[in-house]
Each structure stands twice: as structure tokens, then as C-alpha cells.
Amino acid sequence: MKTAAACLKGFYLHLSIHGVNPALAEALRVTRLPTRADRRRAMLGHVLHSLPANPLAPAQRVRRHPKMLPEGARDLLLGAVSCARDRMVVTWLADGGFRIGELCGLRLVDLHLREQAACGQCRGPHVHICHREDNANRARAKTKSPWTSQDGTVCGGTVRRVSPAMVHTYFEYITTQYPAQTAHGMLLVSLNGPSRGQPWTTAAARGMLRRAAARVEIGRVVPHAFRHSFATAVLDAAQGNAVIARDAGGWASAVTVEQVYGHVDVHDPVFTAALEQVWGTRP
């Protein structure tokens, strides 16, 4: 679309040379400030003051933070993926704040998606993130919280709450695409090719997200961006309570949450009001 917009702008500018609609051509001769990437690409980029812009080009989706998802990325990715498994991956990354190793390392026995599960550790739907060294896809959880399994019921590990959307996408995936004959018990499996039915690797999950992001033209998307966005959203909803964000995302320390994710949005009304109070300009 950017290429088409550039061609269209060039077409109108060419017509203006012959006296056709000069007012439109003048409106298209706008400039923008150079970005850091522009300065790096250009020879003597440090002396750049402006670059030509194209008002016909589609607006780029911005990120509140370089490590976070672009605005609206979740809905765009859900529309770009092609199967129930991939919709589940996007939803679980967005609503659960999982690390990709945690998500790909989940087994079916780790999922307690009904009320009042037998483990007795959480009344609502939840999952147990357990560190295992013997996963066939080599996916491992980062945290090594102790866990046990008795009579097929997993207890311990890191307990993570599950949203209704996560439960819905799980049942859609299990009832429509999950192979009937699987002995390994892993949650995410490959659906095509010679590895069909085998545990899905973290590299395959990253590739799926990269291709989906390219189809909707939102830039490069990595799984950990979901975790950054999740932490920031929980902090905003909890009014900066790092303990709630720590437990929601499974961090080891609330200090880590405050140091990494506890930044303030400069457009927040509370932030603006505080500055105006200091400046003495608040009515």
C-alpha cells in the first residue's frame, strides 16, 4: 500500500507539471522529521533536517514502547491466522502473558480449566506451569517452582489464571484439530507435514507469528512482546500495584515488574496533572 501511495503521489505531481490540479500537488509536497533509522541510512545523516512525506500513505501502527505490541495487534493477528491452534496461541499469549517456552511446554494434565479443580490451589480456571527437562520439543519454563503429580493431578509449579477467551479457544482447538492418537500429552502439536501430531516447537510458534504479522503489515512481532503488553495492561488496570502484576504474570519479584514495566504513559491525565501542579499552571 505504501508503494501504491508513492506511485499515486508521483502521478499527481507529474500532472501538476502540465497544469493539472496544482493545488493538490502543493498539498502533497509535505515533509516530516527524520527518524533515527533515516539518519543511519543516509550519508551525512546527522545533518538531515527534513524528509519528503506522503499524506496518501497509510498510517503506521505505533507502539507505546519498542518492546510492546502495536496498537490493535491482537485483533489483526487473530484475523490473519488460519487455524484454531494459532488462534489459541495468540489468545493465550495476549491474555496469559506466557513466555513462549512456558506455552509450548504445557501438557494437557497442566490445564485445570473448570471451576473447583482437584488440585485445590485456585477456584477458577487456571494452568500449572511446570519446569520439565524431558519435553520432546525442548520447550522449558524459565521458573523452576516445585511441583508434583498425584493420580494424574498436577499441583504446584506456577499457577496462572485463565480467561474465558482462553478456555473458548482451547476447546475449539481440542475438538477440531487436536489429533486423537497422541501419546506425548503435549498441548501444542504440529498439524501438517511429516511431523504432524508431534509437539510444536518454540521456533515454529515464532515463525507463525512472524508470518501472520507480515500479512497484516504491523512489523515484526515476537512472542515476548505479548508479555510486555500484558504486564503493562495489568499494571494500568491495577493502578500501579506491582504485586498484582507479579502474580498475574508469574514473575519472581515485584521489584522486577516495577523496574521493567513500571513506566508512565506521558499522555496519561494523572501524569499531566502532576506536571501542571509542579509548574503552577493547573487551574
C-alpha positions in Angstrom: 0.0 0.0 0.0 2.9 2.3 0.7 4.3 1.6 -2.8 0.9 2.3 -4.4 0.6 5.5 -2.5 4.1 6.6 -3.7 3.1 5.9 -7.3 -0.1 7.8 -6.9 1.7 10.8 -5.4 4.2 10.7 -8.3 1.3 10.6 -10.8 -0.3 13.7 -9.3 3.0 15.6 -9.2 3.6 14.7 -12.8 0.2 16.0 -13.8 0.8 19.3 -11.9 3.8 19.9 -14.2 1.3 20.1 -17.1 -1.0 22.4 -15.1 -3.5 19.8 -13.9 -4.7 20.4 -10.3 -1.6 22.4 -9.0 -3.4 22.9 -5.6 -3.4 19.1 -5.0 0.3 18.9 -5.9 1.1 21.7 -3.5 -0.8 19.8 -0.7 1.3 16.7 -1.4 4.6 18.5 -1.0 4.8 17.9 2.7 7.8 17.0 4.8 8.5 15.1 8.1 11.2 15.0 10.6 13.9 12.3 10.0 13.9 9.3 12.3 16.9 7.6 13.8 16.7 4.9 11.1 16.6 7.6 8.4 19.8 9.2 9.8 21.6 5.9 9.9 20.7 5.1 6.3 21.6 8.4 4.8 25.1 9.7 4.1 25.8 12.6 6.4 22.5 11.7 8.1 23.4 13.8 11.1 22.7 17.0 9.1 19.3 15.9 7.9 16.5 18.4 8.9 13.5 17.0 6.9 12.4 14.3 4.5 9.6 14.2 2.0 6.4 12.7 3.3 3.3 11.2 1.6 -0.1 12.0 3.1 -1.6 9.4 0.9 0.3 6.6 2.6 -1.4 4.5 5.3 -0.7 5.5 8.8 1.8 3.3 10.6 0.8 1.5 13.8 2.8 2.8 16.6 4.0 1.1 19.8 3.7 2.6 23.2 7.1 1.0 23.9 9.5 -0.6 21.5 9.1 -4.0 23.2 5.3 -3.9 23.2 2.8 -4.9 20.5 1.5 -2.3 18.1 -2.0 -1.0 18.9 -4.7 -3.4 17.8 -2.2 -6.2 17.0 -4.1 -8.9 18.8 -7.3 -8.5 16.7 -5.3 -8.2 13.5 -3.3 -11.3 14.2 -6.4 -13.3 15.1 -7.8 -12.3 11.7 -4.6 -13.3 9.9 -4.0 -16.8 11.4 -5.7 -19.7 9.6 -6.4 -22.4 12.2 -7.8 -22.9 15.7 -4.3 -23.8 17.2 -2.9 -20.4 16.0 -5.9 -18.5 17.4 -5.3 -20.2 20.7 -1.6 -19.3 20.7 -2.4 -15.6 20.0 -5.1 -15.5 22.7 -3.1 -17.3 25.3 -0.1 -15.1 24.8 -2.2 -12.0 25.0 -4.4 -12.9 27.9 -2.0 -15.0 29.9 1.3 -13.3 29.5 3.1 -16.6 28.9 6.7 -16.9 27.8 6.9 -18.9 24.6 8.8 -21.7 26.4 6.0 -21.9 29.0 3.3 -22.1 26.4 4.9 -24.7 24.2 5.9 -26.7 27.3 2.4 -27.1 28.6 0.9 -30.6 28.8 -2.8 -31.5 28.9 -2.5 -32.5 32.6 -1.3 -29.0 33.4 -4.6 -27.5 32.4 -7.3 -27.1 35.0 -9.9 -25.2 33.1 -13.0 -26.0 35.1 -14.2 -24.4 38.4 -13.0 -26.1 41.7 -10.2 -28.2 40.2 -8.9 -31.2 42.1 -5.6 -29.5 42.9 -7.4 -27.1 45.3 -4.9 -24.3 44.6 -7.2 -22.0 42.6 -11.0 -21.9 42.5 -11.2 -20.5 38.9 -9.8 -22.0 35.7 -6.1 -22.0 35.7 -2.9 -23.7 34.5 0.1 -25.1 36.2 3.4 -24.0 34.6 5.9 -26.8 35.4 9.6 -26.9 34.5 10.4 -30.1 32.7 13.6 -31.2 31.1 12.1 -34.1 29.2 9.8 -32.3 26.8 10.1 -33.7 23.3 10.1 -30.2 21.8 12.8 -29.0 24.3 10.5 -26.2 25.5 11.0 -25.4 29.1 9.5 -23.0 31.6 12.0 -20.4 33.0 10.9 -20.6 36.6 11.6 -23.9 38.5 8.9 -23.8 41.1 8.5 -27.3 42.7 5.6 -29.3 41.5 4.1 -32.8 42.0 1.7 -35.1 40.2 -0.5 -37.5 42.1 -3.1 -39.7 40.4 -2.8 -37.6 37.3 -3.5 -34.3 39.1 -0.7 -31.7 38.9 -0.1 -29.5 41.9 2.4 -26.7 42.4 4.5 -25.0 39.8 3.5 -21.5 38.8 -0.3 -21.1 38.8 -1.6 -18.8 36.1 -5.3 -17.7 35.8 -7.1 -18.4 32.5 -9.6 -16.0 30.8 -12.9 -17.1 29.3 -11.5 -16.4 25.8 -8.5 -18.7 26.5 -10.9 -21.5 27.6 -13.0 -21.0 24.4 -10.0 -21.2 22.0 -8.7 -24.2 23.9 -11.9 -26.2 23.4 -12.1 -25.1 19.8 -8.6 -26.4 19.2 -9.1 -29.6 21.1 -12.4 -30.5 19.5 -11.5 -29.7 15.9 -7.7 -30.1 15.3 -6.0 -32.0 18.1 -5.0 -35.5 16.9 -6.9 -38.3 18.6 -3.9 -40.6 19.0 -1.2 -38.8 20.8 1.0 -40.4 23.5 3.2 -37.5 24.4 0.4 -35.4 26.1 1.8 -32.0 24.9 -0.8 -29.3 24.4 0.5 -27.7 21.1 1.2 -30.1 18.2 2.2 -29.7 14.6 -0.8 -30.0 12.2 0.9 -30.5 8.8 3.7 -32.3 7.1 5.7 -35.3 8.2 5.8 -34.0 11.8 2.0 -34.0 12.1 1.0 -34.8 15.7 4.4 -34.2 17.1 5.0 -31.5 19.8 5.2 -28.0 18.4 8.5 -26.2 18.9 9.1 -22.6 20.0 10.8 -21.9 16.7 7.6 -22.9 14.8 5.5 -20.7 17.1 7.7 -17.7 16.4 7.6 -18.4 12.7 3.8 -18.5 12.7 3.6 -15.1 14.5 6.2 -13.6 12.1 4.3 -14.7 9.0 0.9 -13.5 10.4 2.4 -10.1 11.3 3.8 -9.8 7.8 0.4 -10.5 6.3 -1.2 -7.6 8.2 1.8 -5.3 7.9 2.3 -4.5 11.5 6.0 -5.0 11.6 8.0 -7.7 13.4 6.1 -9.4 16.2 7.9 -11.7 18.7 6.1 -13.8 21.4 7.7 -11.8 24.3 6.0 -8.6 23.1 2.7 -10.1 24.3 4.2 -10.5 27.8 5.4 -6.9 27.8 1.9 -5.7 26.7 0.2 -7.9 29.2 2.3 -6.7 32.1 1.7 -3.0 31.2 -2.0 -3.6 30.8 -2.3 -5.3 34.3 -0.2 -2.5 35.9 -2.5 0.1 34.4 -5.7 -1.8 35.5 -4.2 -2.4 39.0 -3.3 1.3 39.3 0.4 0.5 39.5 0.2 -2.4 42.0 3.2 -4.4 41.2 2.3 -7.3 43.5 -0.9 -8.0 41.4 1.1 -7.8 38.2 3.7 -10.1 39.6 1.2 -12.8 40.5 -0.8 -12.3 37.2 2.3 -12.8 35.1 4.3 -15.2 37.2 7.3 -13.0 37.9 9.6 -13.9 40.8 9.7 -10.4 42.3 7.5 -7.3 42.2 10.7 -5.3 42.0 11.4 -6.8 38.6 7.9 -5.7 37.4 8.4 -2.2 38.7 11.9 -1.8 37.1 11.0 -3.3 33.7 7.3 -2.4 33.2 6.6 0.3 35.7 6.9 3.2 33.2 4.3 6.0 33.0 2.5 6.9 29.8 3.4 10.6 29.2 -0.1 11.2 27.8 -1.8 9.9 31.0 -4.1 12.6 32.5 -2.7 11.9 36.0 0.8 12.4 34.7 -0.1 15.6 33.0 -1.9 16.9 36.1 1.1 16.2 38.3 3.4 18.2 36.0 0.9 21.1 35.8 0.8 21.1 39.6 4.6 21.4 39.8 4.6 24.0 37.0 1.9 26.0 38.7 -0.2 26.0 35.6 -3.0 23.8 36.9 -6.4 25.6 37.1 
